[in-house]
Amino acid sequence: TERKSVSYFAGGGNKYRAPTGVKVIKIIVNGQDWADPQTFKLFYDIENKSGQALNPIVIGTWGFFRRLRVICGGQILEDIDNYNRFHELFHMMKSTNRRPNDEIEGFDGTINVGSSKTVSFTPMAGILKQTKYLPIRYCPLQFELELVGQIADVAVGTTSFEISNVQLTCDLVTLDNTLDNEYAQHLLDGGTLPINFSTFTTASQVISNIKASINVQRAFTRMKSVYVSLSNDNDSNTPEVN
């Protein structure tokens, strides 16, 4: 019967810095309505705090976050390590018509000394990639994003940056009272609201010889896809393979 856009702000502070300072951003999504997972978007302001220009390595604004966790009722739904690399991998596999949209929301070049920019991106979380509305009245969600530990991992030039005014926006929909009461009664009677989604996990390992085994320390209901990316940090004159 109604749809409205809302913003959820980070709790416990408004300033996040690297390499020193508060690095974990926590946002709780709750309320009496149902959240549309297809509409989630993360916004933040980033300011160059050093005496050199900030040149992001990748255009996507997800590059400054090394970990993403989604928690519901004290249970960890998703815990994605190396989040920036993981998100960049999926961004590279998008069509050429979709990638420019991410770039428009991104940095679009250098952030000069003392300057700031408002940027955004759509979080890559499995619970937000499925199509069912989320009953946040019964299952409030907590999103945790952890900043990178080393600035050199995400930017060239600058030695310090600050993120502020972090907010997670989405659409909330209001159901007809009769239908909403039926859902409530269904749960009171011991029923469930199953929401199936494909989650993501990452594993990083050094390969030192031609034969190597990579172990993923996690139990899966069913493995759907496997993606492998390689990076060579060899400083010698041998060709680099990616």
N, C-alpha and C positions, 0 to 999 in steps of 0.2 A: 504493500500500500504506500510505501515511501522509500526513497533512496536519497542518502545524503553523504557528502564527503566530509571526513573527519581527519584530524591530525593527532597523533600520539607523540609525546615528547620524551626525551631521555630523562631518566630519573637519577638523582644523586650528583648532579653537576651539569655544567654546560660547556666546559672547556676540556678538550682532549688533545694531548700533545705527543709527539715522538721526537727524539728517542726517549725523553724523560717526561714524566707526568702521568695522568690517568689515561689508560689505554683501552679500557673495556666500556663500551656503550651498551646500556640496558634499556630496552623499551618494552613496556607491558601493554598489550592490546586486550582491552576488556570492554564490557558494556552490556546492554540489554538486548541488542539487535543481533543480526547475522552479518558477518563480514564477507564481502565478495573477494576471494583470493586473487582474482585476475586484475585487481585494481591497486595492489600494494606498490608503493613507490617510496624510496628513501631519499630524503633531501638533507644536505648539510652545507655549511659555509666552510671554506678552507682558506686560510690566510698564510702567506709567506712571512715567516718570522725571522728570516736570516738576511744577511747582506748580499745574497746572490739570488738570481732568478730561479724559480722553481719550474723545472721541466719534467713533467711526468713521463715515465717510460712508456706507459700505455695510455690511450685516450680515455679508457673507461674509468669511471670514478670508483669502481670496486677495487682498484689496484692498491688502495691504502689499507685494506683489511685482510689480515692473515687467517682469520678464523670466524666462522658463523655458527652459532648454536640457536636452536629453537626448542624451548622448554614448555611443557604443558602439565600443570598440576604436579610439579616436581619431577616429572619424567622427561628425559631428554629425547625429543623426537628426532632431532637431527644435530649432528656435530661434524661440520665440514672443516677440516684443517687444510692449510694451503688454499684458502678460499679464493684469493686473488688470482692465482694461477688457474684454478679450476674454472672460475667464471670467465676468464680470458679465453680459455680453450673453447668453451661453448659459444662465446661471442665470435670467435674466428670461424666457426662452422655455420654461422647465420648466412642468409642470402645477402647479396650485395645491395639489395633494396632495403634491408632492415638494419644493417650496420650503421648507415648514416644517422638513423634516429638515435642510436646510443651515443654517437659522436656529438650530436647537437646538445644532448643533456650533459656531456662531459666537459673536459677542460678547454678544448678548442684552442690549444696553444699554450704559451708560457704564462705563468703567474709572476708578475714583476715584484720587486722588493717592496714590502709594505702593502701590497695589494691583496684583495680577497675576491673570491668568486663563489657563487651559489651553484651547486651541481646536484645531480640526482641519478639514480639508477634503480632498476627493478631487481630486488633480491632473488638470487637463484636458490630457492628452497623448495623441496619436493612438495611440502604441504601447500605451497602457493601455486603449484603447477597443476593441481587437480581442479575440477570444475564445480565441486559441491560448495555451497555456502558454509561458513564456519560458525557454529553456535557459540560465540565467545562468552555468552552468559554462563554456559556450563563448562567451557574449556578455554579460559583466558590463556593467551599465548605470550611468552616472553622471548624477545629476540635479543641476542647478545652478539655484538660485533667487536672484535679485538683488533686494534691497530697493529701495524707491522712494528717489529722491534728495531730494524735498521732502515734508515731513510734511503740508503743506497739501493735497497730492494725495489723501490717504487719511483724514485726521482733522481735527477741529476742536477747538481749545482747547489741547491739549498742545503742547509744544515739543520733547519728546524721549521716545522709547520704546526699550525693549530687548527683543529676542527671544532666548530661550534654550531649552535642552533640546529641540532640534529632532530629531525622529525620523520615519522613514518606515517604516510597518508594512505587511506583506503576508503572505499565506499561501504557504508552500512545500510542494510535493507531491513525494513520493518514488515513482518508478515501479518496477514489478517489475524485478528484475535482468536477466531475459532481454530484456525490452523495452528497458531502458536500454542494454544492450550492443549491441542492434541499431541504435539511434540512433548510438552511438559508432562502430560499424563502418561505418555509412553515411557518416559524415563523413570517416572515415579513407580511405574509398574514393573520396573526391572529390565526394561528394554534397552537396546543399544542403538546408536547412530553410527554405523560403520562408515569410515572414510578411508578408502584405499588410495595410496599414493606411492610413487617411486621416489625413494630418497637417494642421496649421493654419499659416497665416502671416498677418501683419497688416501693414498699410501705413497711415501717417498723413500727411495732407497738408492744407495750408491752402487753402481755396477762397475766392478774393478777388473773383470775378465770376460771372456767371450760367452761363458755359461753362468747364468745367475738365476736364482729363484727369488721371487717377490711374494711375501706373505701379507695378506690382508687380515688384520686382527679384528674380525667382526663377523657375527653370524647373520646370514641373510635368509629371508624367507624364500626368495628366488632371485638369482642374478639375472639382470636384464641386458646390460651392455658393459663393455670394458673399453676404456680409452687409455692410450699410452702416449705420453709425451716425453721427449728426451732432451737433455741439455748437457753440453760439454763445457766444462770450466777449465780445460787444459790450456795452460799458458805457453805451451811450446808452439813451434811453427807448423805443427800438423793441422790439416784442415779441420774445421769445426763441423760437427754433424748435429743437426736438429731434427 
